[in-house]
Amino acid sequence: MRLVEPVIDADGHVLEPMSAWDGLAADHQVRSERDAGGLDHVYVGAQEIVTVSLGLLGSPGSHMEDFAQSRTYEEAQPGGFDPRVRLADMDTEGIDAAVLYPSVGLNFWAVEDPPAAVALARAYNDWLAGYCAADPNRLFGAAMLPFQDPEASVQELRRAHHELGFPAAFVRPNPCRGRAISHPAYEPVWATADELGVTIGIHEGSSNTIRTLGMDRPFNPLILHAVSHAFEQMLACAQLMVFGVLERHPELRFVFLEAGGGWAPYWLYRLDEQMHGFGGFCPELRRSPSEYFARQCWVSFEVDEPTLAALAPFVGVDRIVWGSDYPHHDATFPGAVKALREVIEPLSTSAQALVLGGNAAALYRLS
């Protein structure tokens, strides 16, 4: 793909139809049941993996408390299901290309049965490949990895790269089956991604079944959503640096998604500063955290994040991407690119071009 000053959505979403898993064994299939209050209970086999309003999840500009009158999942934003509608929406927005992440599938991190997780990931990746086939020059998939089984994750990563042509894969920052993202069991996954040149997106999601930071405190959806997204990314970033993943794989690229970007300058300063007193506990940390970030990490700012221009020098103007979050409830649609252009207007013309798409093209190796 050759684009001149492209506009690239580094974090868009699809809406997976339940039929994507129809071919799986009964105990691996996905189903949902809507209760009287308008909430959908999503199951994999007999395990409930999330309770959410699926219709609102695919309704940009909606509020996650209007459950009773909410749309059904099937009535959600058509472009989430249909790539041709999405491409038309991208044209309206002025988006040249998009890298795509799941919606329902973000919750498969909670699946307790490794064989089920493997089957779900393969089926999702096959469905996503079909979606992206509507225009392979504009739609790019981020592969789902069944982290419940590290060896199977390696195999699926290779398949997604070689057979499906995906430039990226994603994982959540939360522990999976008790293993943190920095656990040695995942070393073969990082080594394979490094070998293949596949970018890893770290993507959080709200869940009532996955233990996220803040769930041990008094429950409030606003607090939990705000805390889990940003703080889980911060912790994952620190773990990947401190426990040597970035040191061992200097060509491996990570992007931290859907938590805004304002945390990055403070967190890098904080981690650098902590090296002075506690660096002796980190034998695998050979460089400062800010050096690792500048070498291997990117962060996605929100399109209306007012501090983007001010913080760009501290993050690195070449480390910033943006994500539309289309078609989720908190997405700006229509108007995402318009909002972003207004936010980055104080930057130089060359810096604006990097944020709009140049950085994402480099991150995901799209050109």
C-alpha positions in Angstrom: 0.0 0.0 0.0 1.4 3.4 -1.0 -0.4 6.4 0.5 0.7 10.0 0.4 0.1 11.5 3.9 -2.4 8.8 4.7 -5.1 9.0 7.4 -4.9 5.7 9.3 -7.2 4.5 12.1 -4.8 2.5 14.4 -7.6 1.1 16.5 -11.0 0.4 14.8 -13.4 -2.4 15.8 -15.6 -4.9 14.1 -18.8 -6.3 15.4 -18.6 -10.1 15.1 -21.9 -11.8 14.3 -22.6 -14.8 16.5 -22.7 -16.9 13.3 -18.9 -16.5 13.2 -18.7 -19.4 15.6 -21.4 -21.6 14.2 -19.0 -24.2 12.9 -17.5 -24.9 16.3 -18.3 -27.7 18.8 -21.3 -26.9 20.9 -19.3 -26.3 24.0 -17.1 -23.8 22.1 -19.9 -21.8 20.5 -20.8 -18.2 21.4 -24.4 -17.3 22.3 -26.1 -14.4 24.1 -29.3 -14.0 26.1 -30.9 -10.6 26.6 -32.5 -10.1 30.1 -35.5 -8.0 30.9 -33.3 -5.0 31.7 -31.8 -4.9 28.3 -28.4 -6.5 29.2 -26.9 -9.3 27.1 -25.3 -12.2 28.9 -22.7 -13.7 26.5 -21.7 -17.3 27.0 -19.0 -19.6 25.6 -20.5 -23.0 26.1 -21.7 -22.9 29.7 -19.4 -20.1 30.9 -20.7 -16.6 31.0 -17.8 -14.4 29.7 -19.4 -10.9 29.9 -22.6 -9.1 30.7 -23.0 -6.0 28.5 -25.5 -4.2 26.2 -24.2 -5.4 22.9 -26.5 -3.0 21.0 -25.1 0.0 22.8 -21.6 -1.4 22.3 -22.2 -0.8 18.6 -24.0 2.5 18.8 -21.6 5.5 18.6 -22.6 8.4 20.8 -24.8 6.3 23.1 -24.6 6.1 26.9 -23.9 2.8 28.7 -26.8 3.1 31.0 -29.8 3.3 28.6 -30.2 -0.5 28.6 -34.0 -0.9 28.6 -34.5 1.0 25.3 -31.2 0.1 23.7 -30.9 -1.5 20.2 -30.3 -5.2 19.9 -26.9 -6.3 18.7 -28.3 -7.0 15.2 -29.5 -3.4 15.0 -26.1 -1.9 15.9 -23.9 0.1 13.5 -24.0 -1.8 10.2 -20.4 -1.1 9.3 -19.3 -3.1 12.3 -20.7 -6.2 10.6 -20.5 -5.3 6.9 -17.1 -4.2 5.5 -18.6 -2.4 2.5 -20.7 -0.2 4.7 -17.6 0.4 6.8 -15.6 1.5 3.8 -18.3 4.0 2.9 -18.2 5.3 6.5 -14.4 5.6 6.2 -14.8 7.6 3.0 -17.2 9.9 4.8 -14.7 10.4 7.6 -11.7 10.7 5.4 -10.0 7.6 6.6 -7.7 5.8 4.2 -7.1 2.6 6.1 -8.0 1.0 9.4 -6.5 -1.7 11.6 -9.3 -3.7 13.2 -9.8 -5.2 16.7 -12.7 -7.2 18.0 -15.7 -6.3 20.2 -17.2 -9.5 21.6 -13.9 -11.3 21.2 -12.1 -9.0 23.6 -13.9 -10.9 26.3 -12.5 -14.3 25.2 -9.6 -13.5 27.6 -12.0 -14.8 30.3 -12.5 -18.3 28.7 -11.2 -20.9 31.1 -10.9 -23.8 28.7 -7.8 -23.6 26.5 -9.1 -25.7 23.6 -12.2 -23.5 23.5 -10.0 -20.4 23.4 -8.0 -21.8 20.5 -11.1 -22.7 18.5 -12.6 -19.3 19.1 -9.4 -17.5 18.0 -9.1 -19.5 14.8 -12.7 -18.9 13.9 -12.5 -15.2 14.7 -9.4 -14.7 12.6 -10.9 -16.6 9.7 -14.0 -14.4 9.9 -11.9 -11.2 10.2 -9.9 -12.2 7.1 -13.1 -12.5 5.2 -14.1 -9.0 6.4 -10.8 -7.5 5.4 -11.0 -9.2 2.0 -13.5 -6.5 0.9 -10.5 -4.2 0.4 -7.1 -5.6 1.5 -5.5 -2.3 0.8 -7.6 -0.5 3.4 -8.7 -3.0 6.0 -6.1 -4.8 8.1 -6.7 -7.4 10.8 -5.1 -7.7 14.3 -5.1 -11.4 15.0 -6.6 -12.9 18.2 -4.1 -15.0 20.1 -5.4 -17.7 22.5 -3.1 -16.8 25.4 -4.7 -19.6 27.5 -2.3 -21.8 25.5 1.0 -20.2 24.7 2.1 -22.9 22.2 -1.2 -22.6 20.3 -0.7 -18.8 20.3 2.6 -19.2 18.5 0.9 -21.5 15.9 -2.0 -19.1 15.4 0.4 -16.1 15.1 2.2 -17.8 12.3 -1.0 -18.8 10.6 -2.5 -15.3 10.8 0.7 -13.8 9.4 1.5 -16.3 6.6 -2.0 -17.4 5.5 -4.3 -14.5 6.5 -1.8 -11.6 5.9 -2.4 -9.8 9.3 0.2 -7.2 10.2 -0.7 -7.3 13.9 -1.9 -9.3 16.8 -3.5 -8.3 20.0 -3.4 -9.3 23.7 -5.1 -7.8 26.7 -2.9 -6.4 29.5 -4.7 -8.4 32.2 -3.5 -11.8 33.6 -4.8 -14.8 31.6 -5.3 -17.9 33.6 -3.2 -16.4 36.3 -0.3 -15.6 34.1 0.8 -11.9 33.8 1.8 -10.6 30.4 5.4 -10.8 31.3 5.3 -14.5 32.3 8.1 -16.6 30.9 5.5 -18.9 29.3 4.8 -16.2 26.7 8.5 -15.8 25.6 7.9 -18.0 22.5 5.0 -15.7 21.5 7.2 -12.6 21.7 10.1 -14.3 19.9 7.7 -15.4 17.1 6.2 -11.9 16.7 9.7 -10.5 16.6 10.8 -13.0 14.0 7.7 -12.3 11.8 7.7 -8.5 12.2 4.2 -8.6 13.7 3.1 -5.6 15.8 1.5 -6.4 19.1 -1.5 -4.3 20.2 -2.1 -4.1 23.9 -5.9 -3.6 24.1 -7.9 -3.4 27.3 -11.7 -3.8 27.5 -14.4 -3.5 30.2 -15.5 -6.7 31.7 -17.3 -8.1 34.8 -15.6 -11.4 34.6 -11.9 -10.5 33.9 -10.1 -9.3 37.1 -8.9 -5.8 36.2 -7.1 -3.2 38.4 -9.7 -1.5 40.6 -12.1 -4.4 40.9 -11.2 -4.9 44.6 -12.5 -1.4 45.4 -16.1 -0.2 45.7 -17.8 -0.8 42.3 -18.7 2.0 40.0 -18.7 1.6 36.2 -17.2 5.0 35.5 -14.3 4.5 37.9 -13.7 0.9 36.8 -13.6 1.8 33.1 -11.3 4.8 33.7 -9.0 2.9 36.0 -8.8 -0.4 34.2 -8.0 1.0 30.7 -5.3 3.4 31.7 -3.7 1.7 34.7 -3.7 -1.8 33.1 -1.8 -0.3 30.2 0.7 1.4 32.5 1.3 -1.8 34.4 1.7 -3.8 31.2 4.1 -1.3 29.8 6.3 -1.4 33.0 6.2 -5.2 33.1 7.4 -5.6 29.4 10.3 -3.3 30.2 11.3 -4.4 33.6 11.1 -8.1 33.0 13.2 -7.9 29.8 10.8 -8.5 27.0 11.8 -5.4 25.2 15.5 -6.0 25.9 15.4 -9.5 24.5 13.4 -8.5 21.4 14.7 -5.1 20.3 12.8 -5.2 17.0 9.4 -6.1 18.5 6.8 -3.4 18.4 4.1 -2.7 20.9 1.2 -0.2 20.8 -0.9 0.7 23.8 -4.5 1.2 22.7 -7.8 2.7 23.9 -6.5 4.3 27.2 -5.6 7.7 25.8 -2.0 8.9 25.7 -1.8 11.4 28.5 -0.5 8.7 30.9 2.7 8.1 28.9 4.8 11.1 29.7 4.2 10.9 33.4 4.7 7.1 33.5 8.0 7.2 31.6 9.3 9.9 33.9 8.1 7.9 36.9 9.7 4.7 35.8 13.0 6.5 34.8 13.1 8.2 38.2 12.4 4.9 40.0 15.5 3.3 38.5 17.7 5.5 40.7 16.5 3.8 43.9 15.2 0.4 42.7 17.2 -0.4 39.6 19.1 -3.1 41.4 16.0 -5.2 41.5 15.7 -5.1 37.7 18.7 -6.9 36.2 16.9 -7.3 32.8 16.3 -3.6 32.6 19.4 -2.5 30.6 18.1 0.9 29.4 15.9 3.5 30.8 12.2 2.9 30.3 11.9 6.1 28.2 14.6 4.7 25.9 12.7 1.4 25.4 9.6 3.4 24.7 11.3 5.6 22.1 12.7 2.5 20.4 9.8 0.1 20.4 6.5 1.5 21.7 3.6 3.6 20.4 0.6 5.0 22.2 -2.9 5.8 20.9 -4.4 9.2 21.8 -8.1 9.8 21.7 -9.2 12.0 18.8 -10.5 14.8 21.2 -7.7 14.5 23.8 -6.9 18.2 24.4 -3.4 17.6 25.7 -2.2 15.8 22.6 -0.3 18.7 21.0 1.2 19.8 24.3 2.4 16.3 25.3 3.7 15.3 21.8 7.3 16.5 22.6 7.4 14.4 25.7 6.0 11.2 24.2 7.8 11.7 20.9 5.9 13.0 17.9 6.8 9.8 16.0 5.3 7.6 18.8 1.7 8.8 18.6 -1.2 7.2 16.7 -4.9 7.6 17.1 -7.9 5.2 17.1 -11.5 5.9 16.1 -13.0 3.1 18.4 -15.7 2.9 15.7 -18.4 1.6 16.1 -18.3 1.5 19.9 -20.6 3.5 22.1 -18.0 6.1 23.0 -16.7 6.5 19.4 -16.9 9.9 17.7 -18.8 9.2 14.6 -19.3 11.0 12.4 -16.5 13.5 13.0 -13.5 11.6 14.4 -10.9 12.9 11.9 -12.4 16.4 12.1 -12.0 16.4 15.9 -8.4 15.0 15.6 -7.4 17.7 13.1 -8.6 20.4 15.4 -6.7 18.9 18.3 -3.4 18.6 16.4 -3.7 22.0 14.6 -0.9 23.6 16.9 1.6 21.0 15.6 3.8 21.5 12.5 2.4 20.3 9.2 5.0 17.4 9.2 4.0 16.4 12.8 0.3 16.5 11.9 1.0 14.1 9.0 2.8 11.7 11.3 -0.1 11.6 13.8 -2.8 11.4 11.2 -1.3 8.3 9.6 2.5 8.3 9.0 3.2 6.8 12.4 0.5 4.1 12.1 1.9 3.1 8.7 5.4 2.7 10.2 4.1 1.0 13.4 2.1 -1.7 11.5 4.5 -1.8 8.5 1.8 -0.9 6.0 4.0 0.8 3.5 
